[in-house]
Amino acid sequence: MMHRIVAALFALVGAAAEASAQWVTSHEQFYLPASHNWRFRRHYPGADRLFNAFDYGHAVLYETLWRTPNALPARLEQDEYAFITRNLLNRPPALPLEEAAIEPTYARLVPEAKLMFEWAHVLHRQLYDVLSDERLSPTARDAEVGRLVAYYRSRPDIAFSTRPKSMELMEGQRYSLAFRQKYPKFNGLIWAYHWLQVGLYEPLLAGRTEDEQQTGVAAAVARFRQLLESPPSRMPRVMPMTAAVAPTFARRYPEAAMIFDNLHGMHDVISDVLASPLVPRERKRAEILLAARRYRDDTSFVMTEQAWREMAVGMGVENQGGVAAGFLTAVPEGTVQRGAPAEHQHGQTPTPVQPNAPGGHEAHMRSDSATSPQMHTLLQLQERLLADSVIRRRLVSDTAALRLMRELADSLPPEHREHMRQLVRDAARARTSPTPARPQAATRPATGRPATRPQPRTTPRATTRAAAPTRRPAPKPAPKPKPADPHAGHRP
């Protein structure tokens, strides 16, 4: 037991030597109490769990870059990327992860930066909760967003500035671009994360009902997965900006939008510092803390809100993954009455829906009879069949068939309806009319064919047929004599 304690002490001493000045006064802080808390998690569990997977991606990235600086790019570009995209994103954790368990050495290097990220993620998640709460009116929702932003800014020691920062802070330093150049696939994965994180606000604001919000969120998640197809060709080519990806959200809540752009810029800076050989290992903590201080203050590398919006648009939204809403095509308009039978699937041309038109079978029959050439042919055939008295008598003997004929006549267009009704009435009268005697067929020579097909008889066959001449049976052949027995004379 003693040797384990000694080993643990040596490990602590080594960590302290490697990551100097690790004692900080900043502390973690939890959600602002509110009735909407966890609403997004309950209503959109699939999207919510993806954020837990994103936390793993950021954590394993920083831990790998700091702990194994000489590892081959394949460690992130192939191994970790494959695990995240093929396993973790398909089965994301149900609850947020403790990132310190995934990035223990990085968390000791810059705990201040870790706290800044976690505090901004709290704001992210609480804003999802507010915007997914359909019980809030627009005015109440705006007020709640303002309360959450004020709560976030109450921690200036770890809160990102609400003033937009220029790209010089992220891309104009001596270490800038190192990570994206060495790890293009993993960098694209991180930018796709950021696209969805800010992009999900757009369908939550655009949806007028919870059903529309559900559809929009599902579509945004599907588009996120599309960004990961054929990496890195479909991934964002520049860092997604909130004003471009979620323009409605950025117009309505500009302070929150600028906070998140600063957060994502800081993510890129840390990746570059850790990946760049231009920053000595002993200087990496200092460079990260310097960038963190600049992203928190309201004076360093500041640009105007208008310039920030113009920059976002000027970078090209198509280079950032596209707007996170409105890319679903409209549902096609139906062309038949709701509940119509399925005959339209077999080559018939559907008739446009008419206001106040009858539905179901009746509407289907009327629309087809009025417009289909096949229906005119069918009517002519029915008229010719009903003109035959024999067919009419057989028809009216079946009450169900007679009823169907009446319904058919009632459903026909005016130019055919009355004529068909008259035929049906004639057929009905035939039920009670006496059947006229059938004339006898003329006698024809025996070698001729009958003029008409003989009708089936309903009475016993007459017995007046002439008898066939009697044939005398042929005489039986005489039996053949048996052969003589050759042994007959030798028997006793």
ABEGO torsion letter per residue (X at the ends): XAAAAAAAAAAAAAAAAABBGABBABBBBBBBBBAABGAAAAABAAAAAAAAAAAAAAAAAAAAAAABAABBAAAAAAAAAAAAAAAAAABBBABBBBAAAABAAAAAABAAAAAAAAAAAAAAAAAAAAAABAABBAAAAAAAAAAAAAAAAABAAABBBABBBBAAAAAABAABGAAAAABAAAAAAAAAAAAAAAAAAAAAAABABAAAAAAAAAAAAAAAAAAABGOAAABBABBBBAAAABAAAAAABAAAAAAAAAAAAAAAAAAAAAABAABBAAAAAAAAAAAAAAAABAABGBBBAAAAAAAAAAAEAAAAGEBABGABBBBBBBABBBGBBAAAAAGBBBBBBBBGBBBEAAAAAAAAAAABAAAAAAAAAAAAAAABAAAAAAAAABAAAAAAAAAAAAABBAAAAAAAAAAAAAAAAAAABBBBBBBBBBBBBAABBBABBBBBBABBBBAABBBBBBBBBBBBBBBBBBBBBAAAAABX
